[in-house]
Amino acid sequence: MARRAQPLAAVPAQRDRLLLARIPSERVLLALILSVALVQGLLYLVIAPPWQHYDEPGHLEYVRLIADYGALPEEGTHDPALRREILNTLFATNFFRNSPPAALLSDDGEVWLGITQLGHPPLYYALAALPVGLINHLDIYTQLYVARGVSLLLFVLTVAVCFGLMRDLLPAQHPLRWAVPLIMALWPSFADVMTAVSNDTTAALVGSLFLWGAVRLIRRGWGWQRVLWTAGAAALGLWTKNTTVIMLALLPVALALAWLAHARRVQLRRLALGGLIITAIAALLLITTGDAAAWYRWSSGEAQPEGTLVQSALAPHGTGALLLQASADSPLRQLSNPLLPEAIPAMSGGTVTFGGWFWSDQPGQAQVGLRITSAAARQPSDSPQQLTLTTTPTFHAWQAELPAQLLSASYVVYAGLPAGATEQRVYIDGAVLADGAFPIVTPPQFADSAATGGSWGQRPFTNLLRNAAVESSWLRLQPWVEHQLFAFIHRSPSQIFAALLDWQRVGPQMFSLIVPVSVDSFTSFLGKGDVRLGNPIWRDGARLVFGLLVFSAVIGLVRSFRQTERTLPFALLLLALAATLAWANLILRPLPLLVGLDAWPMARYTFPAIVATILALVGGPWLLVPRRARGAALGLLLIAMLAYNAAALNAIWNAGQP
């Protein structure tokens, strides 16, 4: 008979007795682990050069504005003198060695300091402002390192929370109770970010506090103290960072799992049926139909109430037409049709012709153009062409010269609100974008109902736009979802949802670029993402090991449901959901990829679930290693982590040298 897998929670009394005998008391272990975290954090705090973290100048500016004025600054507030003081130190530390330098003086009084952070929730900045306010008469460097010291304290507290969570999750003397927080403290990319001036530090702490409360709730059962703890931590996330919003989604899940874990009898069939019913109701509330496939809405938080695909008797090609509404609450709206990546290289440096049939419910104006990025200008540039609309479908076309080394291109239609009007409805059909110079006064003759190509000026052409005849539809989010979520995540949920449906375009980039970069940012990226353990052997090996560890964690989660201890599988399931949501948020961050990879998926956005991530990477292999070898495996893991940190610290040090 095959030997049964050892449960995660169990500690064999005989075979692991030598390992257990060497484990000190919990207080000693906690003191040792926190000491390691403190030393680790100090190393990264000191070795990292000034400003060599993500958006650190903007974060310190936010801290100083609170410290100087004793109140939360409004978005758009800035102190030119403070900015120049910080900017002077950026020049002194060679901050602009890989980018054009900013101007200390400007005609309009504006001083560039990178992306402003004033739109973020204030928790971290208010905490850091307390000590910085006491020394704001000292130089900027001193203030920077004092603020980093606040982050270091939050780092140590996060490791302590991880220790408490593991103590509530696993039985006494289980080696993972100390191994997981220790590995978390030693993980280079985590320690690097957690000693920067950054609100990712409070996000990690608050997220870990929520997960600890949720684990206690599931393991020990409902109690008003535990419910308040868990709900309070989830609410505190609203004051921390938008990456902690996932905790609000997990709160009802934690409450439900706590009830299920202690219910006397649970019928799986009824539970599954109830889950399906809840999912169906949620889908009906969140999702509807009626958008034109391959056409993306704008990113503003103000969604067009109607679908973008309508049936029109005036449509020149088929019965479908694209609808773009402009209204008083959103006077300028747009729809875009991004080209497939494989079409881009052939267009680089050449001429294209674009146009379509346009009309409106009233005389008015609209614009049509191409939104492009290139190697020479990575920021998207638009060149819209103005056209006059009537109530009759009319063909318009233009030619454009594209730059060499083109990276991305989209066909974009803009609708504005005519003077004195409260609404305008713009319709488009037979949109076309062809590689080459074609006559702009003669409309093309499409060879099929989908308008995929045909003859234009007696020359064959291929239409590079998808769903140009507007006959295919896909799902869309309800307008209220766009409005509510946009305020929290500062990205368009409608665009992300559309990108997930647009797997033809997004899928290849997801697996060839986004997922690998996401893993690399957790295993290899340091500093501002520009310091990397970039050896191809290390990079490819880290990706492979990361994938194997995640796979083993999934196996371990499934096995945990076979054991006799009732509440542990539910707690592990919650942690697995937290890690899944955090990493899904990271992987979805670059979407919709309308202008290339304009938002890099950096692993710091997963730090609210860092405990769950490290547990998956350590706990999964723990189950697969033979019991006799587990002590040696932990020893080898710690040695590997020390070597890993040595390489990381050396890379940071070398990057900071002149």
Secondary structure, DSSP 8 states (H G I E B T S, - for coil): -------SS---TTTTHHHHHT---HHHHHHHHHHHHHHHHHHHHHHS-TT-STTHHHHHHHHHHHHHHSS---TT---HHHHHHHHHHHHHTTTTTTS----S--TTS----SS--TTS-SHHHHHHHHHHHHSTTS-HHHHHHHHHHHHHHHHHHHHHHHHHHHHHHS-TT-THHHHHHHHHHH-HHHHHHTTSSSTHHHHHHHHHHHHHHHHHHHHH---HHHHHHHHHHHHHGGGT-GGGGHHHHHHHHHHHHHHHHH-S---HHHHHHHHHHHHHHHHHHHEEEEEETT-B--SSS---SS-SEEE-TT-SSSSEEEEEEEETTB-EEEEEEE--GGGHHHHTTSEEEEEEEEEESSSEEEEEEEEEEESS--S-EE--EEEEE-SS-EEEEEEEE--SSEEEEEEEEEEE--TT-SEEEEEEEEEEEEES---SSS--EESSTT--EEEETTEEEE--STTTT---EEEEE-HHHHHHHHHHHSS-HHHHHHHHH-HHHHHHHIIIIIHHHHHHHHHTEETTTTEE---HHHHHHHHHHHHHHHHHHHHHHHHHTTSS-SSHHHHHHHHHHHHHHHHHHHHHTTTT-TTSS-S---GGGGGGGHHHHHHHHHHHHHHHS-GGGHHHHHHHHHHHHHHHHHHHHHHHHHHT--
